[in-house]
Amino acid sequence: MNFAKLGEKGILGQPPRLIYGSVCFLVCLLLLIPIIVHGEDEFSFELDEIEKKPLQWGGYAELKWEHMKINQGSAFSSLNLSDPSLSTRDRFSGSLQIDGRYDQGIISLNWTLKAAAQQDDLGWADMTDIYETYVSIKPTPHFTGVLGKKAYKWGKGYAWDPVGFINRRKDPNDPEEALEGYITGEIDLIKSFAGPLQTAALTTVILPVWDEVNDDFGEINNVNLAVKLYLLYYDTDIDLIYYSGNSRSTRYGLDFSRNLAANFEIHGEFAYIPDQKRVRLMADNSVLVEEISATSWLLGLRYLSENDLTSIIEYYHNDAGYSKEDMDYFFQFIAEGENQFIAARDDSLLSKAQDLSLKGYGRPQPGRNYLYTKFSQKEPYDILYLSPGLTTIFNLDDSSFSVTPEVIYTGITNWEMRLRFSYFGGGKSSEYGEKLYRNKLEVRLRYFF
């Protein structure tokens, strides 16, 4: 999500108090929507209501408040905050997502639209984007052609997808949220069989990268190819994935998932990149751009207990990630830059550190080995519409972690309320110990339509 800053006074130059007033008005408006809608509803039953309609659409409107405690003195607070005395940060945001589908014969039009805005202590930002808009044509049950902007979700992982070569990066704390797609052309061929091999499907994707067309994917002026062969073999889902193109280096992938029981599933992914480019800071503060042969893999399970407790556990390894020693060099470099700025008002080292952060060191989970767990309980102790959960991410190399408990309430029709608290823990020069925030409290309200 790319926000465009409009300044500290708010949108169109309005002061923050007017923005907060607008947010309050929007809250009241959203609260009135169910009353108005239910007031107009009358019980009826028509046969055409259960028939598939050509136009299907929906979405949600969201309001969110976040209160964040700054991790003062940490590497990323020094790198990203101009005011070192700032101890807390409050952010108000709103968003609207509309998705839909229109079917007419063998042709289908699909779309996902997203708009969002936020106001915090540092100013106002907003964005509007077309996440997806593509047309598909299916002249036979065995052939489908797709053209347009589409989000891909290749891979079997829940928090990460090592084989998602044309995917957007997921947020492990919200892995099911919609992501922006790429403009592609796609052909799907599918065939069913009798025997151990029940289904085979071949998906071929052409992904161009030109100026203002997928230009954030990689090197421009290239046309890239991604191929996925899906097999359903002995009730095991298997994908063989290949990517080739000059925007990114060639890569190979394999994933699988299988239900060992009705309530127990295992899954895994393996990716191999022969020539992975990586920007690396050396001990003498020089920067090396190296090519390595990198493998990354994931192994996970999902289990649903008899009392509706869902457990998801994943282990993730990434050769292209940074070792603990690499991260130590980076954090020391930021400290040197901070000392240089205080002593001589020279921010050249900090600017270099910011560039390194954007090129890899500051991305989510930049290390090599992680353990992810998520537990969610549906209506514990028969408390209707209430679902508590707990998500943790452990960096196994430096023993730092994030812990995120949450509770979701859905007792009001079409509404969802979520309360979430995130805590980041770790020692000096560790990933989560050097985060910008020490903890974050979030209240989110969504109305689905």
C-alpha positions as CSV (number, residue, x, y, z in Angstrom):
1,M,0.0,0.0,0.0
2,N,1.6,3.3,-1.2
3,F,0.5,6.3,0.7
4,A,1.1,9.8,-0.7
5,K,1.8,12.4,2.1
6,L,-0.1,15.6,2.0
7,G,1.4,17.3,5.0
8,E,0.9,17.6,8.7
9,K,-2.1,19.9,8.5
10,G,-4.2,17.2,7.0
11,I,-6.0,16.7,3.8
12,L,-6.5,19.9,1.7
13,G,-4.7,21.8,4.5
14,Q,-7.3,21.2,7.2
15,P,-6.0,21.0,10.8
16,P,-6.0,17.6,12.5
17,R,-9.0,18.5,14.7
18,L,-11.2,18.7,11.6
19,I,-9.9,15.4,10.5
20,Y,-10.7,13.8,13.9
21,G,-14.2,15.4,13.6
22,S,-14.6,13.8,10.2
23,V,-13.6,10.4,11.6
24,C,-16.1,10.8,14.4
25,F,-18.8,11.6,11.8
26,L,-17.9,8.6,9.8
27,V,-18.1,6.4,12.9
28,C,-21.6,7.7,13.6
29,L,-22.6,7.2,9.9
30,L,-21.4,3.6,9.9
31,L,-23.2,2.8,13.2
32,L,-26.5,4.0,11.6
33,I,-26.1,1.9,8.5
34,P,-27.4,-1.4,10.0
35,I,-30.4,0.4,11.6
36,I,-31.4,2.0,8.3
37,V,-30.9,-1.3,6.4
38,H,-32.8,-3.4,8.9
39,G,-35.6,-0.9,9.1
40,E,-36.3,-1.3,5.4
41,D,-36.0,-5.1,5.4
42,E,-39.1,-7.3,5.2
43,F,-39.3,-11.0,5.3
44,S,-39.7,-12.5,1.8
45,F,-38.7,-15.6,-0.1
46,E,-38.3,-15.6,-3.9
47,L,-36.9,-18.5,-6.0
48,D,-34.7,-16.1,-7.9
49,E,-33.0,-15.1,-4.7
50,I,-31.2,-18.5,-4.5
51,E,-30.3,-18.5,-8.2
52,K,-26.8,-17.3,-9.1
53,K,-26.9,-13.7,-10.2
54,P,-24.7,-12.3,-12.9
55,L,-23.5,-9.5,-10.7
56,Q,-22.1,-10.3,-7.3
57,W,-20.3,-7.7,-5.2
58,G,-19.4,-6.8,-1.6
59,G,-16.7,-5.4,0.5
60,Y,-16.2,-3.6,3.8
61,A,-15.7,-0.2,5.4
62,E,-13.2,0.0,8.2
63,L,-12.1,2.4,10.9
64,K,-9.0,1.7,13.0
65,W,-7.2,3.4,15.9
66,E,-3.7,2.5,16.8
67,H,-1.7,3.5,19.9
68,M,2.0,2.8,19.6
69,K,4.8,3.0,22.2
70,I,8.0,4.2,20.6
71,N,11.1,2.0,21.3
72,Q,13.3,5.0,22.2
73,G,17.0,4.5,21.5
74,S,16.4,1.6,19.1
75,A,18.1,1.4,15.7
76,F,14.9,1.9,13.7
77,S,13.7,4.8,15.9
78,S,17.0,6.6,15.3
79,L,16.7,5.8,11.6
80,N,13.0,6.8,11.0
81,L,12.1,9.4,13.6
82,S,13.4,13.0,13.5
83,D,12.2,13.7,17.0
84,P,14.0,11.4,19.5
85,S,11.9,12.6,22.4
86,L,8.7,11.2,20.9
87,S,7.5,8.4,23.2
88,T,4.1,7.5,21.7
89,R,2.3,7.7,18.4
90,D,-1.5,7.6,17.7
91,R,-2.9,6.8,14.3
92,F,-6.5,7.0,13.0
93,S,-7.2,5.4,9.7
94,G,-10.2,4.5,7.5
95,S,-10.4,2.3,4.5
96,L,-12.9,1.0,1.9
97,Q,-12.6,-2.1,-0.1
98,I,-15.0,-3.2,-2.8
99,D,-14.8,-6.4,-4.7
100,G,-17.1,-8.1,-7.2
101,R,-17.6,-10.3,-10.2
102,Y,-19.9,-10.0,-13.2
103,D,-20.6,-13.2,-15.3
104,Q,-22.0,-13.1,-18.8
105,G,-21.9,-16.5,-20.5
106,I,-18.3,-17.7,-20.8
107,I,-16.9,-14.3,-19.8
108,S,-16.3,-13.1,-16.2
109,L,-15.1,-9.6,-15.0
110,N,-13.5,-9.5,-11.6
111,W,-12.4,-6.5,-9.5
112,T,-11.0,-5.4,-6.1
113,L,-10.8,-1.7,-5.4
114,K,-9.1,-0.2,-2.3
115,A,-9.0,3.3,-0.8
116,A,-7.5,4.3,2.5
117,A,-6.4,7.3,4.5
118,Q,-4.7,7.9,7.8
119,Q,-3.9,10.7,10.2
120,D,-1.2,10.4,12.9
121,D,1.2,12.6,14.9
122,L,3.4,13.0,11.8
123,G,0.7,14.1,9.3
124,W,-1.9,12.9,6.8
125,A,-1.5,10.3,4.1
126,D,-3.9,8.6,1.7
127,M,-4.1,6.2,-1.2
128,T,-6.5,4.8,-3.8
129,D,-5.6,1.8,-5.9
130,I,-7.0,-0.9,-8.1
131,Y,-5.9,-4.1,-6.5
132,E,-7.4,-6.3,-9.2
133,T,-9.4,-5.9,-12.4
134,Y,-9.2,-8.7,-14.9
135,V,-11.4,-10.5,-17.4
136,S,-11.5,-14.3,-17.8
137,I,-12.9,-16.3,-20.6
138,K,-13.8,-20.0,-20.2
139,P,-15.0,-21.5,-23.5
140,T,-14.6,-25.1,-22.2
141,P,-14.3,-26.7,-18.7
142,H,-10.7,-27.5,-19.6
143,F,-9.5,-24.0,-20.7
144,T,-9.5,-20.6,-19.1
145,G,-7.8,-17.4,-20.4
146,V,-7.2,-14.4,-18.1
147,L,-6.1,-10.8,-18.9
148,G,-5.7,-7.9,-16.6
149,K,-4.4,-7.0,-13.1
150,K,-4.6,-10.1,-10.8
151,A,-3.2,-11.0,-7.4
152,Y,-1.5,-14.4,-7.2
153,K,-1.4,-16.6,-4.1
154,W,0.9,-19.4,-5.2
155,G,2.2,-21.6,-2.4
156,K,0.7,-23.5,0.5
157,G,2.2,-21.5,3.4
158,Y,0.0,-19.5,5.7
159,A,2.5,-16.8,7.0
160,W,5.1,-17.0,4.2
161,D,5.2,-18.3,0.6
162,P,8.8,-19.1,-0.5
163,V,7.5,-20.3,-3.9
164,G,5.2,-17.3,-4.4
165,F,7.6,-16.0,-7.1
166,I,4.9,-13.6,-8.5
167,N,3.1,-13.0,-5.3
168,R,3.1,-9.8,-3.2
169,R,4.6,-10.3,0.2
170,K,2.1,-11.1,2.9
171,D,1.9,-9.7,6.4
172,P,2.2,-12.7,8.7
173,N,-0.1,-10.9,11.3
174,D,-2.8,-10.5,8.6
175,P,-2.0,-13.0,5.9
176,E,-5.5,-13.3,4.6
177,E,-5.9,-9.6,3.7
178,A,-6.3,-8.7,0.0
179,L,-3.0,-7.8,-1.8
180,E,-2.4,-5.7,-5.0
181,G,-1.9,-7.8,-8.1
182,Y,0.2,-7.5,-11.2
183,I,-0.9,-6.9,-14.8
184,T,-0.6,-10.3,-16.5
185,G,-1.8,-12.6,-19.2
186,E,-2.7,-16.1,-18.1
187,I,-3.7,-19.4,-19.6
188,D,-5.1,-22.4,-17.6
189,L,-5.4,-25.9,-18.8
190,I,-7.0,-28.6,-16.6
191,K,-7.6,-32.3,-17.1
192,S,-9.1,-35.0,-14.8
193,F,-8.1,-38.6,-14.8
194,A,-9.2,-41.9,-13.3
195,G,-6.5,-43.4,-11.1
196,P,-3.9,-42.2,-8.5
197,L,-3.4,-39.0,-10.5
198,Q,-6.8,-37.4,-10.3
199,T,-6.2,-33.9,-11.7
200,A,-3.5,-32.1,-13.5
201,A,-3.6,-28.3,-14.3
202,L,-1.1,-26.2,-16.1
203,T,-1.0,-22.4,-15.5
204,T,1.1,-20.2,-17.7
205,V,1.6,-16.5,-16.8
206,I,3.2,-13.7,-18.8
207,L,4.2,-10.8,-16.7
208,P,5.6,-7.7,-18.5
209,V,7.6,-5.1,-16.7
210,W,7.7,-1.7,-18.4
211,D,7.7,1.9,-17.4
212,E,4.6,2.3,-15.2
213,V,3.5,-1.3,-15.8
214,N,4.6,-3.6,-13.0
215,D,7.7,-1.4,-12.6
216,D,7.9,-2.4,-8.9
217,F,8.4,-6.1,-9.8
218,G,12.0,-5.7,-10.9
219,E,14.1,-4.6,-13.8
220,I,12.0,-2.8,-16.5
221,N,11.8,-3.5,-20.2
222,N,11.4,-7.2,-19.8
223,V,8.7,-9.8,-20.3
224,N,8.7,-12.6,-17.7
225,L,7.3,-16.1,-17.6
226,A,5.9,-18.1,-14.6
227,V,4.6,-21.6,-14.9
228,K,2.8,-23.8,-12.3
229,L,1.9,-27.4,-12.8
230,Y,-0.7,-28.6,-10.3
231,L,-1.2,-32.3,-9.5
232,L,-3.7,-34.0,-7.3
233,Y,-2.0,-37.3,-6.7
234,Y,-3.2,-39.8,-4.0
235,D,-5.2,-37.0,-2.4
236,T,-2.0,-34.8,-2.1
237,D,-1.9,-31.4,-3.6
238,I,1.4,-30.8,-5.4
239,D,2.6,-27.7,-7.3
240,L,5.8,-27.6,-9.5
241,I,6.6,-23.9,-10.2
242,Y,9.1,-22.3,-12.5
243,Y,9.9,-18.6,-13.1
244,S,12.2,-17.1,-15.7
245,G,12.8,-13.6,-16.8
246,N,15.3,-10.7,-16.6
247,S,13.3,-8.7,-14.1
248,R,14.3,-11.2,-11.4
249,S,16.6,-14.2,-11.5
250,T,15.4,-17.6,-12.5
251,R,13.9,-19.7,-9.7
252,Y,12.3,-23.1,-9.1
253,G,9.7,-24.2,-6.6
254,L,7.8,-27.2,-5.2
255,D,5.0,-27.2,-2.7
256,F,2.6,-29.7,-1.2
257,S,-0.3,-30.1,1.2
258,R,-2.1,-33.2,2.5
259,N,-4.9,-33.9,4.9
260,L,-3.7,-36.7,7.2
261,A,-7.1,-36.6,8.9
262,A,-10.3,-34.5,8.4
263,N,-9.0,-32.0,11.0
264,F,-5.2,-32.3,10.5
265,E,-3.3,-30.9,7.5
266,I,0.4,-30.7,6.7
267,H,2.0,-28.5,4.1
268,G,5.4,-27.5,2.8
269,E,7.3,-25.4,0.3
270,F,10.8,-25.5,-1.2
271,A,12.3,-22.8,-3.5
272,Y,15.7,-22.7,-5.2
273,I,17.2,-19.5,-6.7
274,P,20.6,-20.2,-8.4
275,D,21.6,-16.5,-8.7
276,Q,20.0,-14.5,-5.8
277,K,21.2,-10.9,-5.6
278,R,21.7,-9.6,-2.0
279,V,23.0,-6.2,-0.7
280,R,25.3,-6.8,2.3
281,L,27.0,-4.5,4.7
282,M,30.5,-5.6,5.6
283,A,32.4,-5.2,8.9
284,D,34.4,-2.3,7.4
285,N,31.2,-0.4,6.4
286,S,31.6,-1.2,2.7
287,V,28.6,-2.4,0.8
288,L,28.8,-5.6,-1.3
289,V,26.2,-6.6,-3.9
290,E,26.7,-10.4,-4.1
291,E,25.0,-13.3,-6.0
292,I,24.4,-16.4,-4.0
293,S,22.8,-19.7,-4.6
294,A,19.9,-19.6,-2.2
295,T,17.3,-22.1,-1.0
296,S,14.3,-21.3,1.2
297,W,11.8,-23.7,2.6
298,L,8.8,-23.9,4.9
299,L,7.1,-26.8,6.8
300,G,3.8,-26.3,8.6
301,L,0.7,-27.9,10.0
302,R,-2.9,-26.9,10.7
303,Y,-5.0,-28.7,13.3
304,L,-8.6,-28.2,14.4
305,S,-9.4,-29.7,17.8
306,E,-12.8,-31.0,18.9
307,N,-13.4,-27.8,20.9
308,D,-12.8,-25.6,17.8
309,L,-9.3,-24.6,18.6
310,T,-7.4,-24.0,15.4
311,S,-3.6,-24.3,15.6
312,I,-1.2,-23.2,12.8
313,I,2.5,-23.8,13.2
314,E,5.2,-23.1,10.5
315,Y,9.0,-23.2,10.4
316,Y,10.6,-21.0,7.7
317,H,14.2,-20.9,6.6
318,N,15.6,-18.5,4.1
319,D,19.3,-18.7,2.8
320,A,19.0,-15.2,1.3
321,G,18.2,-13.7,4.7
322,Y,20.8,-12.0,6.9
323,S,22.7,-13.8,9.6
324,K,22.8,-12.5,13.2
325,E,26.3,-11.2,12.5
326,D,25.0,-9.3,9.4
327,M,22.3,-7.7,11.4
328,D,24.8,-6.8,14.2
329,Y,26.9,-4.9,11.6
330,F,23.8,-3.0,10.4
331,F,22.7,-2.0,13.9
332,Q,26.3,-0.8,14.8
333,F,26.3,1.2,11.5
334,I,23.1,3.0,12.5
335,A,24.7,3.8,16.0
336,E,27.7,5.2,14.3
337,G,25.5,7.3,12.0
338,E,23.6,8.6,15.0
339,N,26.8,9.6,16.8
340,Q,28.1,11.3,13.7
341,F,24.9,13.3,13.4
342,I,25.0,14.4,17.0
343,A,28.7,15.4,16.9
344,A,28.9,17.1,13.5
345,R,25.3,17.3,12.2
346,D,26.4,15.0,9.4
347,D,23.6,12.6,8.3
348,S,25.5,10.9,5.5
349,L,25.8,7.6,7.4
350,L,22.2,7.6,8.4
351,S,21.2,8.3,4.8
352,K,23.3,5.3,3.7
353,A,21.7,3.2,6.5
354,Q,18.2,4.2,5.3
355,D,19.1,3.1,1.8
356,L,20.4,-0.3,3.1
357,S,17.1,-0.6,5.1
358,L,15.1,-0.2,1.9
359,K,17.2,-2.7,0.0
360,G,16.8,-5.5,2.5
361,Y,17.7,-4.9,6.1
362,G,14.5,-3.2,7.0
363,R,12.0,-5.6,5.3
364,P,9.8,-7.7,7.5
365,Q,11.6,-10.9,8.8
366,P,15.0,-10.1,7.2
367,G,16.7,-13.0,9.1
368,R,17.1,-16.7,8.2
369,N,15.1,-18.8,10.6
370,Y,11.7,-18.2,12.0
371,L,9.0,-20.1,13.9
372,Y,5.4,-18.9,13.4
373,T,2.4,-20.0,15.6
374,K,-1.2,-19.0,15.5
375,F,-3.9,-20.2,17.8
376,S,-7.6,-19.2,17.5
377,Q,-10.5,-20.4,19.6
378,K,-14.1,-20.2,18.4
379,E,-16.6,-19.2,21.1
380,P,-14.7,-20.5,24.2
381,Y,-16.9,-21.5,27.2
382,D,-19.9,-21.0,24.9
383,I,-19.4,-17.2,24.8
384,L,-21.2,-16.5,21.5
385,Y,-19.6,-14.6,18.7
386,L,-16.3,-14.2,20.5
387,S,-13.1,-15.6,19.1
388,P,-9.8,-15.0,21.0
389,G,-6.5,-15.7,19.3
390,L,-2.7,-15.5,19.8
391,T,0.0,-15.1,17.1
392,T,3.7,-15.3,17.7
393,I,6.8,-14.9,15.5
394,F,10.2,-16.0,16.8
395,N,13.5,-15.1,15.2
396,L,15.4,-18.3,16.0
397,D,18.8,-16.8,15.3
398,D,18.7,-13.9,17.8
399,S,15.9,-15.1,20.1
400,S,13.7,-12.0,19.6
401,F,10.0,-12.2,19.0
402,S,6.6,-10.7,18.6
403,V,3.5,-11.7,20.6
404,T,0.1,-10.6,19.4
405,P,-3.0,-11.6,21.4
406,E,-6.4,-10.5,20.0
407,V,-10.1,-10.9,20.4
408,I,-12.8,-10.7,17.7
409,Y,-16.5,-10.1,18.3
410,T,-19.1,-10.6,15.5
411,G,-22.3,-10.5,17.5
412,I,-23.8,-7.7,15.4
413,T,-24.9,-8.6,11.9
414,N,-22.4,-7.6,9.2
415,W,-20.1,-6.1,11.8
416,E,-16.7,-7.2,13.1
417,M,-14.8,-5.7,16.0
418,R,-11.2,-6.6,16.8
419,L,-9.0,-5.7,19.7
420,R,-5.4,-6.5,19.3
421,F,-2.2,-5.9,21.2
422,S,1.3,-6.5,19.8
423,Y,4.5,-6.7,21.9
424,F,8.0,-6.8,20.5
425,G,10.7,-8.4,22.6
426,G,14.4,-9.0,22.3
427,G,17.9,-7.9,23.4
428,K,20.2,-5.2,22.0
429,S,21.1,-5.8,18.3
430,S,18.2,-8.2,17.7
431,E,15.5,-7.8,15.1
432,Y,12.5,-7.2,17.4
433,G,14.6,-5.5,20.1
434,E,15.5,-2.8,17.6
435,K,12.0,-2.3,16.1
436,L,10.6,1.2,15.9
437,Y,7.8,0.3,18.4
438,R,8.0,-1.5,21.7
439,N,4.3,-2.4,21.6
440,K,1.1,-1.4,19.7
441,L,-2.6,-1.4,20.7
442,E,-5.1,-1.6,17.9
443,V,-8.9,-1.3,17.8
444,R,-10.5,-2.1,14.4
445,L,-14.2,-1.8,13.4
446,R,-15.4,-3.3,10.1
447,Y,-18.8,-3.2,8.4
448,F,-19.3,-5.8,5.7
449,F,-21.8,-5.2,2.9
